[in-house]
Amino acid sequence: MDIDDLHPLRDRVRYYHILPCFKFCKGKSKPTFDFQLRSVLLDEMSIKMPKSDKVIEEDPFLLLGFGVNSYFDIMLDLMKMNLLITLFLIPMYYCYSHNHQKALKAGSGPKYNLLQFSLGNLGGSHVKCEPKSNVFADLILSCGTGRVDTENSLFGVMSEQIESKIYCTESSIWADASNTGYTNCTSYVDEIEMKNRIHTQCYNKTKCTVDINNIYKTNSPANIVG
């Protein structure tokens, strides 16, 4: 009796009480010996079994009182809430998985199969435009966040005749009517060789130095080659 008082769930709790998800796999449940004995005695005395006893037989955790059962109810509600949130966020996970952040993919390796569904794959890259003087033999590239995108980087050579040096793309240079008639120096750059150098020396790096010696085509004017 002392053991039953100190450990009231010792002979009552089954695995499906602890993990309700297995309740449908339990088959026909067998009442405890004490419950069966009590049921037989009450039948012999023509006394109806109290509903509370039947409820406790189905859920023995009720013997522990309100506090413990309230905790279980709150945890169950939190599980349901998180499951519902997960279902509503599936479209967002789908969008995350289709961004394919190269920096995250390169730095994570096999872990990217899981990380592609995280917020880190949403995409937060920005374009950095920085002019450099052509008198140097090396071009220093750097990224404030992430890594240098060696596949999508754009480059070009701007003529010294162009007064403004704030253009970031070829299209923006020639969209300015004041630049009409100037030489397009980028057309003399060996683009394949330049891309190869950027990819070789900057892939998966936050900062790198690209050698720009002899990066022009052989038929380039002498003033551009120099």
ZABAGU-126901 format. One record per residue: z, y, x of N, C-alpha, C in turn; residue in one letter. Coordinates in pm, whole numbers, plus 50000, padded with zeros to 5 digits. Example, Ala and Ser with C-alpha at 12.3 -4.5 7.8 and 13.67 -1.06 7.14 Angstrom:
ZABAGU-126901
507804943151319507804955051230507804967051320A 507084977551285507144989451367507875000351290S 
END
This chain:
ZABAGU-126901
500004987950082500005000050000500005012650086M 500735012350198500745023950288499355026350346D 498705015250382497355016650439496395022250334I 496495017450211495635022550104495895037350076D 497175041350088497505055450064496965064450175D 497065059450301496615067550414495095067150429L 494485056150390493035054450404492455049750271H 492375058450173491935054250039490465050050033P 489675053750132488235050450129487905038050210L 488915031850266488675020750360487855009550297R 488175005550178487494994350113486554998850000D 486415011949983485635016949872484255022049913R 484175028250030482945034950070481925025050123V 480695026450078479575018550127478565027950195R 477575022350257476605030450331475855040050240Y 475595036150115474855044850024475725056249972Y 477035055449988477895066849957477795077350066H 477675072750191477585082050304476185087950314I 475165079650291473775084150296473145081950158L 473235091650070472725089849934471235086749927P 470495090050034469055087250031468755072250024C 469745063750061469565049250054470095043549923F 470435052149829471005047549703470035038649627K 468725041649639467735033949566467445020549632F 467995018349751467765005649821468954996149810C 470005000449743471234992549744471154980549650K 470254980949549470224970349451471374971749353G 471824960849301472954961049207474264961749283K 475024972449260476274974349334477364965249280S 478244960849370479364952349332480654960549331K 481384960249220482654967649215483654961849313P 484604969949353485664965249442486594955749367T 487344948149443488264938349383489304945249296F 489854956349344490874963349267490314968349134D 489084973249137488474978249014488224966948916F 487754955548967487494944148879488804938948819Q 489854938148904491134933448855491684942848747L 491554955748772492034965548674491234964648545R 489944962548557489084961548439489454949348355S 489734938048421490094925748348491434927448276V 492404933248346493734935148286493664944548166L 492884955248176492744964548065492034958047946L 491074949447975490394942247866491344932847795D 492204926147875493174917047814494134924547723E 494434936947759495364944947679494634953647578M 493304951647570492474959147475492614974147497S 492654978047624492724992147661491384996047723I 490865007347680489585012047731489735017747871K 488805013947957488815018948096488565034048097M 489425042148161489195056648169487895059948242P 487205070348193485935074248255486145078748400K 487295084748429487555089548565487545078048666S 488055066248623488055054748714486635050148745D 485785050548642484385046548663483675056548755K 483965069448738483345079648823483795077948967V 485085075348988485605073349125484995060949188I 484735050749108484105038649161482695041549210E 482015050649140480655054449181480675064049300E 481675072849303481775082749411483225083149462D 483575074349555484965073449602485445085849677P 484515094649720484945106749791485725116349702F 485675114049570486455122449479487955120749503L 488335109749564489755107449593490285117249697L 489405123349774489835132349882490135146349834L 489835149349708490185162249654489005171949648G 489305184049597488265193949572487645199449699F 488475202249801487975208749922486875200949991G 487105188050012486115179750081484845178549998V 484995176449868483825174949782483045187949769N 483755199149771483075212149769482255213949896S 482795209550009482055210350136480775201950129Y 480895189750075479715181250063478655187549972F 479115193749862478175200249770477445211849836D 478185219749916477565230949986476535226050087I 476885215550163475945210050261474695204550194M 474875198250077473715193050005472825204349956L 473445215149907472665226749862471915233249978D 472535233850096471865239450213470675230850255L 470835217650246469725208650279468555210850183M 468865212050055467805214449956467125227949981K 467935238050014467375251350038466435251150158M 466875244850268466035244350388464775236150365N 464875225650284463685217850252462705226250171L 463215234150078462355242749998461705253550085L 462475259450176461925269550268460825263450354I 461065251250402460065244450486458755242550411T 458845238650284457635236550204456855249550187L 457575260550166456895273450149456325278650280F 456885274350394456425279450523455315270950584L 454955259950520453885251450574452595259250596I 452155267950503450945275950531451075284750654P 452285290050679452485298350797452415289950924M 453005277750921452895268751036451435265451063Y 450665263750956449235260750971448525272151043Y 448865284551005448245296151070448645296951217C 449915294251246450375294451385449585284451470Y 449365272551416448735261851495447275264751525S 446665274651458445245277451480445015289751568H 446065295151629445875306651716445555302451859N 446135291251905445825285752037446055295952148H 447285300752159447635309752269447465302352401Q 446565306952485446265299952610447445300452706K 448185311552707449335312652797450395302452759A 450665301052630451655291252584451165277152609L 449885274852587449315261452604449315257252751K 448995266752839448945263552982450335261153040A 451315268852994452655267753050453485256552992G 453065250752878453875240852811453405226552835S 452145224852865451625211452887451675203052760G 452165190652770452235181852652453125187352541P 454085196152575454975201752474454225210652375K 453005214652408452245223552320451945216952186Y 451915203552181451665196652055452715200251951N 453935203551996455005207851906455105223051899L 454935229652015455105244152021453995251751951L 452865245351924451765252451858452145256651716Q 453185250551659453615254251524454735264551527F 455085269851642456165279451654455625293651653S 456555303251644456185317451639455535321951769L 455835315051881455255318752009453755317052014G 453185309451921451745307251918451045316751822N 451805326351765451225335451668450165344351731L 450405348551853449425357051919449875371551924G 450145376352044450565390152059449925396752179G 448765392152218448095397552335447525411452306S 447365419352410446765432552395445825435152512H 444895444052490443885447052592444445457152690V 444245454352818444685463652922443445468352997K 443245481552997442095487353064442585495553182C 442045492553301442515499853419441355501453518E 440945513753545439865515953643440395515453786P 439565510353875439915509454017438795515754100K 439185521254213438175526854302437435515654373S 436145517854395435315507554456435415507354609N 436205516054666436305516554812437165505154865V 437935498754778438785487654822438025474554812F 438365465354899437685452354901438325442454804A 439545445654755440245436654664440555443654533D 440505435954426440825440954293442115434254247L 443155442154221444445436754180444535437054028I 444735425353968444885424153824446305419853792L 446855425053684448225421453645448365422253494S 449335414453443449635414253300451115417453282C 451405426853190452795430153163453505418853091G 452795411953001453335400452929452295389452929T 452735377152941451805365952940451085364353072G 449865359253066449075356353185447685362453171R 446995363653283445655369353283444705359953208V 443965365353113442995357453037441705356853117D 441555346353194440395345253284439095342153209T 439175337453088437965333653014437355345652940E 438215354752893437715365852811437795379352880N 438095379553012438195392553078436825398853095S 436795412153074435565419853089435695428853211L 434585431353278434595439653399433275447253407F 433245457153489432025464853507432185475153617G 431075481153654431065491453758430585504453694V 431405514953707431085527753647430505537153753M 429425543653719428775552753812429685564753842S 429615569653968430385581454005429875593953934E 428645593453884428075605053814428765607353679Q 429345596953623430035598353495431355605653519I 431515616853456432695625253481433975618953428E 433945613953304435145608053244435265593453288S 436465589353326436685575653372437655568253280K 437635571753151438585565753058437935555052971I 436665551752996435995541652915436465527752956Y 436575518652854437025504952881435925494652862C 434845498152796433745488652774432415495552799T 431405487352824430065492652847429555500052723E 429835494352605429335500552482429935514552462S 431195516452500431815529652483431245539752582S 430825534852699430215544052797428905549652745I 428045540552697426705544852658426655550252516W 427775549152443427835555552311428045570552323A 428495574952442428705589252468427365595452509D 426915604852432425595610952457425545618052591A 426685622552643426695629752770426385620652889S 426415607452869426145598052978424705593152978N 423905598452890422505594152883421765597553012T 421035587253063420245589353185420935584553311G 422215581453304422915576453423422605561653444Y 422785557153566422485543253600423575533853550T 423175522653491424125512353450424405503253569N 425455506553642425755499153766426195484853740C 426725482053623427195468553592426045458453595T 424845462953568423705453853565423395448053702S 423935454053807423695449053942424795439553991Y 425795437253906426895428253944426505413853916V 426835405054009426625390753988427755385653897D 427505385553765428555382653668429105368453683E 428245359053711428695345053725429665343753841I 429325349653954430185348954071431505356354046E 431435367753978432655375453949433585367553858M 433035361353755433865353353664434475341453736K 433715335353825434255324153902435425328453989N 435305340254051436385345054136437645348254054R 437445354653939438585357853853439275345153806I 438485335153765439075322753716439775315253829H 439165314853947439745307454058441035313754108T 441075327054118442205333854180443255338954080Q 442935338653949443865344453851444285334953740C 443745322953736444055313953626445555310753620Y 446145312753502447555309553476448505317853563N 448105330053599448955338753680449195351953606K 450335358153635450625371253577450085382653664T 449845379653793449315389753884448485382653989K 447355388454024446485382054122445615392454191C 445005388454301444115397054378442735390454386T 441715397754343440355392454340439535399154449V 438905391154531438045396254637436715400654576D 436365413554592435115418654533434065421654640I 434255416354760433235417854865431985410054826N 430835416054846429535409554823429435404054680N 429885411954584429865407454445428595411954373I 427725419654446426515424854383425315415954412Y 424315417254329423085409554346422345414254471K 421515405754523420815408754648419815420154632T 419315422454511418335433154489418985446054443N 420315447454466421015459654425420695471054520S 420715483454470420505495154557421605495854665P 421245501754777422165502254892423445509954860A 423345520354779424535528254751425525520754663N 425045510754582425945502754501426575491754586I 425755485454669426275474954757427325480454848V 427105492654897428075498654988429315503154916G 
END
